[in-house]
């Protein structure tokens, strides 16, 4: 058997590139809502150790914490004051 060698001429290959997908109702430069970091205010409301929301004053944070505790009595709800470092358990 004889081997046949074929010479293939060099050809410039151009890759097809699809443009990035964008949603018509959302500008391309805007960060998707789920990936933006929340603004962190002084009082952090935590449920089972995970920060859920932050508040600028203590009373609205405590009210929200009490509502969560009333609806879900098993979870641990805490309020952390980031200015003085104190942590209060909501009962």
C-alpha positions in Angstrom: 0.0 0.0 0.0 1.2 3.4 -0.8 0.6 6.5 1.3 -0.7 9.5 -0.4 0.2 12.9 1.1 -2.1 15.7 0.3 -1.0 19.3 0.7 -3.8 21.5 1.9 -3.4 25.2 1.1 -3.3 27.6 4.0 -6.7 29.3 4.3 -7.6 32.1 6.6 -10.3 30.9 9.0 -12.8 33.4 10.3 -14.7 32.5 13.5 -18.3 33.3 13.7 -19.1 35.3 16.8 -22.5 35.9 18.2 -23.1 39.3 19.7 -23.8 39.4 23.5 -27.4 38.9 24.4 -29.1 41.9 26.0 -32.7 42.3 27.2 -34.6 45.0 25.4 -36.0 46.3 28.7 -32.6 46.5 30.5 -29.6 48.7 29.4 -26.5 46.5 28.9 -24.3 48.5 31.3 -26.8 48.1 34.3 -25.9 45.5 36.9 -28.6 42.8 37.3 -30.5 43.3 40.5 -29.7 40.0 42.1 -25.9 40.6 41.7 -25.8 44.1 43.2 -24.6 44.3 46.8 -27.2 45.7 49.1 -26.6 49.0 50.8 -25.5 48.3 54.3 -27.0 50.6 57.0 -26.3 50.6 60.7 -28.7 47.9 62.0 -28.4 44.5 60.4 -31.3 42.1 60.7 -30.1 38.5 60.7 -32.2 35.3 60.5 -30.3 32.1 61.6 -27.0 34.0 61.1 -27.7 35.3 57.6 -28.1 39.0 57.0 -31.5 39.6 55.5 -31.8 43.4 55.6 -30.3 46.5 57.1 -32.0 49.5 58.6 -30.8 53.0 59.4 -32.7 53.1 62.7 -33.4 50.5 65.4 -37.2 50.6 65.7 -38.1 49.5 62.2 -35.4 46.8 62.3 -36.8 45.5 65.6 -40.4 45.6 64.3 -39.4 43.6 61.2 -37.5 41.1 63.5 -40.6 40.7 65.7 -42.8 40.0 62.7 -40.4 37.3 61.4 -40.1 35.7 64.9 -43.9 35.7 65.2 -44.3 34.0 61.8 -41.4 31.6 62.3 -40.9 31.0 66.0 -38.1 28.4 65.5 -35.6 30.7 63.7 -33.1 32.8 65.6 -33.5 36.5 64.8 -30.8 38.9 65.8 -30.3 42.6 65.4 -26.7 43.8 65.1 -25.6 47.4 65.7 -22.6 47.8 63.4 -21.6 51.1 65.1 -21.0 49.7 68.6 -20.9 46.0 67.7 -23.8 44.9 70.0 -26.0 42.0 69.1 -29.5 41.7 70.4 -31.7 38.6 70.1 -35.3 39.3 69.0 -37.8 37.4 71.1 
